């Protein structure tokens, strides 16, 4: 026994518990419940059929896939599973199997401040965070002062793209894990008038990039220009480089001015991510609360729901955009060089303020330097012409159309939508809206929401 490093008591216990020449199974660890292999296979098949797709902005970094933001937690997903699959397994088994699929519940990170997060982790200096917070306060004061102005010749507005309106929109478990059609709402809210304008389009009409956002800005400016008394428009938005803070939008401003009759100055201020609280956000919150317990079965129903979301002081206005409304503003990109009047590179990703007038476009990377004479501005120098070194003036002609025909959707999404139609989940009168869409394999199957982080 000394050689085997066991005691006499261990030997007696083994002999005592032996039955028919075999020791009894250990009873340590409590009772074990077996899991039906067929139910496990059914669970894996159900999870595998979920519309989990790569995030558009993270797919190069990770193989992890994401579910739409409508799925708020693993518990809500489990409730869908229990409704859809007879004899569902318990939650503990569901969660364990779900973790093996490398699927995440998508939570957009667009409004998270990277610098504040880095400071919490000790990755930036106190001097850097002090400068960052000083700029935050300066921007907040600058925005507040603009909203309080009551100049009839100036219009102050904020604009932002709402979280994707996945359609059909309903709390029905039968729709919860199907791929759905994306509807986009770029909203403009005027601080003085309390007017909210919702520019609405679907994913077969356009994307959600710089051309679409710039087209909405152009359509809004045309509406304001018709009022004749407004000569200056001050716009505020977030710092998303894919939609707002980019050369496409900035290059378009001189072209817009040349095609407007009464507006002579356009200013755009890009607020800090994570510290961006704009009046336009209240429009999106009002819409989301109104439709929370209501079913929106088709894209064509959204305008009526958005108008009904607010009664006082007056309903929101809806401007429906079709594919042939969007213009290819990227073709008018005037600032292809990165130089200012001092010969320095233009820091496109750090610009906080842009002003366009008949004399050109100027910018600032901070509003902290604002004094009695206003913000210190740098001029953006257009690219030199190849003919005798002359600089081009802004071409006054508007760009051509961005899309010659309606866009296609991903085949997997089309199959999910048609399945909802064929099962009778979507009402009969809305069937053709979905069946009339076209699909192409070249359209990626990816998450509609953005999780882009910008400074």
HUMODA-V227262 format. One record per residue. N is the residue number from 1. PSI is psi in degrees with one decimal (* if undefined). OMEGA is omega in radians with two decimals (* if undefined). Layout:
n/psi/omega
N/PSI/OMEGA
N/PSI/OMEGA
//
This chain:
n/psi/omega
1/-32.9/3.09
2/-36.9/3.12
3/-39.1/-3.13
4/-6.2/3.13
5/45.9/3.06
6/164.1/-3.11
7/165.2/3.11
8/-34.8/3.14
9/-37.6/3.10
10/-39.6/3.12
11/-44.4/-3.13
12/-37.9/3.14
13/-41.7/3.13
14/-44.1/-3.14
15/-41.2/-3.11
16/-37.9/-3.05
17/1.1/-3.12
18/133.5/3.08
19/127.7/3.10
20/35.7/3.08
21/2.3/-3.14
22/135.9/3.11
23/152.3/3.11
24/152.8/3.07
25/138.7/-3.14
26/142.5/-3.13
27/13.2/3.12
28/147.5/3.07
29/0.7/3.08
30/-176.1/-3.09
31/144.7/3.11
32/125.9/3.12
33/128.0/3.12
34/151.3/3.13
35/129.7/-3.14
36/119.8/-3.12
37/-35.8/3.14
38/-37.4/3.10
39/-35.2/3.07
40/-42.9/3.11
41/-39.9/3.12
42/-38.2/3.11
43/-45.8/3.14
44/-38.9/3.12
45/-38.6/-3.14
46/-45.3/3.13
47/-39.5/-3.14
48/-24.4/-3.13
49/-3.9/3.14
50/148.9/-3.13
51/57.2/3.10
52/125.0/-3.06
53/162.7/3.10
54/149.4/2.99
55/137.3/-3.09
56/-36.1/-3.05
57/-8.9/-3.08
58/-1.0/-2.98
59/-21.7/3.12
60/-15.7/-3.07
61/-24.8/-2.99
62/151.0/3.08
63/-2.2/-3.13
64/139.1/3.10
65/160.6/-3.03
66/149.5/3.02
67/157.2/3.13
68/157.7/-3.08
69/-13.8/3.06
70/-29.6/3.07
71/103.4/-2.96
72/-22.9/-3.08
73/169.8/3.08
74/-32.9/3.12
75/-42.4/3.12
76/-34.8/3.09
77/-38.1/3.12
78/-37.0/3.10
79/-38.2/3.06
80/-42.6/-3.13
81/-43.9/-3.13
82/-34.4/3.12
83/-37.1/-3.01
84/-29.0/-3.01
85/118.0/3.09
86/143.5/3.12
87/41.0/-3.08
88/146.3/3.10
89/164.7/-3.11
90/163.4/-3.01
91/-39.1/-3.12
92/-41.7/3.11
93/-42.7/3.13
94/-47.8/-3.10
95/-39.8/-3.14
96/-43.7/3.14
97/-39.6/-3.12
98/-37.7/-3.12
99/-25.9/-3.12
100/-10.8/-3.07
101/-6.1/-3.12
102/47.0/3.12
103/133.5/3.14
104/154.9/2.99
105/116.4/-2.99
106/128.4/3.02
107/105.2/-3.10
108/138.3/-3.10
109/15.7/-3.03
110/-37.4/-3.03
111/18.6/3.08
112/133.6/3.13
113/115.5/-3.10
114/-42.8/-3.07
115/-39.7/3.11
116/-38.7/3.09
117/-41.5/3.10
118/-36.4/3.11
119/-40.0/3.10
120/-31.4/3.13
121/1.4/3.12
122/27.8/-3.05
123/-10.0/3.09
124/160.9/-3.06
125/164.2/3.08
126/-34.1/3.12
127/-40.5/-3.14
128/-43.4/-3.13
129/-32.8/3.09
130/-44.6/3.11
131/-40.2/3.14
132/-46.7/-3.11
133/-31.9/3.07
134/-40.8/3.09
135/-37.4/3.10
136/-46.3/3.14
137/-40.2/3.14
138/-42.5/3.11
139/-41.3/3.14
140/-44.2/3.12
141/-40.0/-3.14
142/-42.6/3.14
143/-44.2/-3.13
144/-41.1/3.14
145/-38.8/3.13
146/-39.8/-3.11
147/-26.4/-3.10
148/-13.4/3.14
149/141.6/-3.13
150/50.5/3.12
151/119.2/-3.10
152/-19.2/-3.14
153/-4.1/3.13
154/137.5/3.07
155/123.6/3.13
156/126.8/-3.09
157/152.8/3.01
158/148.9/3.13
159/148.5/-3.11
160/153.8/3.09
161/124.4/-3.14
162/157.6/3.00
163/142.9/-3.04
164/131.8/3.08
165/90.6/-3.13
166/130.2/-3.03
167/132.3/0.09
168/144.2/3.07
169/114.2/-3.13
170/156.3/3.09
171/9.5/3.12
172/131.2/3.11
173/-21.9/-3.11
174/-21.0/-3.12
175/-20.7/-2.93
176/-36.2/-3.08
177/20.9/3.03
178/148.6/3.00
179/137.9/-3.07
180/161.7/-3.11
181/135.1/-3.11
182/127.7/3.02
183/133.7/-3.07
184/140.7/3.14
185/100.3/3.03
186/115.6/-3.00
187/139.2/3.03
188/129.1/3.14
189/125.1/3.14
190/121.7/-3.05
191/-41.7/-3.07
192/-42.2/-3.03
193/-14.9/-3.06
194/24.5/3.13
195/130.4/3.09
196/123.2/3.14
197/124.0/-3.12
198/111.9/3.11
199/114.4/-2.90
200/133.3/3.03
201/161.7/3.13
202/172.9/-3.07
203/-13.5/3.01
204/-9.6/3.10
205/-32.5/-3.09
206/176.0/3.11
207/-154.7/3.14
208/46.7/-3.08
209/-160.2/-3.04
210/-38.5/3.13
211/-43.2/-3.11
212/-47.3/-3.12
213/-42.2/3.13
214/-37.2/3.08
215/-40.6/3.11
216/-43.2/3.09
217/-43.1/3.12
218/-45.6/3.14
219/-39.5/3.13
220/-45.1/3.14
221/-36.5/3.09
222/-39.8/3.12
223/-43.2/3.14
224/-38.4/-3.11
225/-28.0/3.14
226/-17.0/3.13
227/-16.5/2.98
228/-31.3/-3.08
229/-14.3/-3.09
230/125.1/3.13
231/-12.6/-3.11
232/135.2/3.10
233/125.2/3.10
234/115.4/-3.09
235/144.5/3.09
236/138.7/-3.12
237/177.7/3.09
238/-176.9/-3.01
239/22.9/-3.14
240/115.6/-3.07
241/-26.5/-3.13
242/-18.0/-3.06
243/-43.6/-2.98
244/-60.4/-3.01
245/84.8/-3.10
246/168.2/-3.09
247/-25.6/3.14
248/-49.2/3.12
249/-44.7/-3.09
250/-37.4/3.11
251/-25.3/-3.09
252/-23.6/-3.02
253/-45.9/3.09
254/-36.0/3.12
255/-42.0/3.12
256/-46.1/-3.11
257/-38.4/-3.13
258/-15.7/3.14
259/10.1/3.07
260/147.1/-3.06
261/-35.4/-2.97
262/-29.5/3.13
263/127.9/-3.10
264/-16.7/-3.11
265/132.1/3.05
266/125.8/3.07
267/138.6/3.08
268/125.7/3.10
269/129.6/-3.12
270/112.5/-3.07
271/165.1/-3.08
272/135.0/3.05
273/142.1/-3.11
274/-17.9/3.10
275/21.0/-3.04
276/101.0/3.05
277/110.5/-3.06
278/150.1/3.08
279/-29.7/-3.13
280/-24.6/3.12
281/-29.7/-3.14
282/-30.3/3.09
283/-47.5/-3.13
284/-40.2/3.11
285/-40.2/3.12
286/-43.1/3.13
287/-45.0/-3.10
288/-38.8/3.10
289/-38.3/-3.09
290/-38.5/-3.06
291/0.4/-3.04
292/-42.4/-3.11
293/18.7/-3.14
294/152.9/3.14
295/127.7/3.03
296/105.7/-2.96
297/-23.8/-3.04
298/157.0/3.13
299/-35.2/-3.09
300/-13.6/-3.11
301/-18.0/-3.05
302/-42.8/-3.13
303/-43.2/-3.13
304/-40.7/3.13
305/-39.6/-3.14
306/-41.6/3.11
307/-37.3/-3.10
308/-11.7/-3.07
309/-28.4/3.12
310/136.2/3.12
311/-47.1/-3.10
312/139.1/0.00
313/-19.6/3.05
314/158.9/-3.10
315/157.4/3.01
316/149.0/3.07
317/140.4/3.14
318/127.5/3.06
319/109.7/-3.12
320/130.5/-3.12
321/131.8/3.06
322/170.8/-3.08
323/-33.7/-3.10
324/5.2/3.03
325/-23.4/-3.04
326/134.6/-3.09
327/150.9/-3.12
328/77.5/-3.10
329/-20.4/3.13
330/-23.8/3.12
331/-14.3/-3.13
332/19.7/-3.08
333/101.8/-3.03
334/-34.5/-3.02
335/75.2/-3.13
336/-16.2/3.03
337/162.7/-3.06
338/50.0/-3.08
339/144.0/2.98
340/-169.9/-3.04
341/-18.5/3.12
342/5.2/-3.11
343/9.2/-3.14
344/156.6/3.10
345/139.5/3.08
346/118.6/-3.12
347/76.9/-3.03
348/-38.1/-3.09
349/-5.2/-3.11
350/2.1/-3.10
351/134.4/3.12
352/-22.7/-3.02
353/133.9/3.11
354/137.3/3.08
355/125.6/3.12
356/129.7/3.05
357/-174.4/3.13
358/-17.9/-3.12
359/-7.4/3.12
360/-166.6/-3.11
361/132.2/3.08
362/158.8/-3.07
363/165.0/3.02
364/145.2/3.11
365/-2.0/3.14
366/148.4/3.03
367/1.6/3.13
368/-25.9/-3.08
369/3.7/-3.11
370/128.1/3.10
371/-154.8/-3.13
372/-29.2/-3.13
373/4.6/3.11
374/-168.0/-3.09
375/139.5/3.08
376/120.7/-3.03
377/150.2/3.01
378/145.3/3.13
379/137.4/3.02
380/125.5/-3.10
381/121.4/3.11
382/160.2/3.12
383/140.3/3.12
384/142.5/3.05
385/150.0/3.12
386/-10.6/-3.12
387/106.5/3.04
388/23.7/3.05
389/15.3/-3.11
390/145.9/3.07
391/137.6/-3.11
392/147.2/2.98
393/159.4/-3.10
394/126.8/3.10
395/125.0/-3.06
396/-13.0/-3.11
397/142.1/3.10
398/151.6/3.14
399/166.7/3.09
400/-179.0/-3.10
401/143.7/-3.12
402/-31.8/-3.06
403/119.4/3.13
404/-18.9/-3.09
405/163.7/3.07
406/148.6/-3.12
407/157.9/3.10
408/163.9/3.04
409/169.7/-3.14
410/140.7/-3.12
411/-37.2/3.13
412/-39.5/3.10
413/-41.7/3.13
414/-42.5/3.13
415/-41.7/3.13
416/-42.8/-3.13
417/-42.9/3.12
418/-33.6/3.09
419/-40.1/3.08
420/-34.0/3.08
421/-49.3/-3.07
422/-30.6/3.13
423/-5.7/3.13
424/11.2/3.12
425/-41.7/3.05
426/133.0/-3.11
427/149.8/-3.06
428/-41.4/-3.05
429/-8.5/-3.14
430/2.1/-3.05
431/-44.3/-3.02
432/-26.7/3.11
433/-35.4/-3.12
434/-42.2/-3.11
435/-22.6/3.13
436/-6.3/3.11
437/153.8/3.07
438/152.7/-3.13
439/151.5/3.11
440/141.3/-3.13
441/-22.5/-3.12
442/-14.7/3.11
443/120.8/-3.08
444/147.4/3.05
445/91.7/-3.05
446/166.6/-3.09
447/136.7/-3.11
448/-30.2/-3.10
449/151.1/3.10
450/140.2/2.97
451/30.1/-3.12
452/140.8/3.08
453/125.7/-3.12
454/152.2/3.06
455/*/*
//
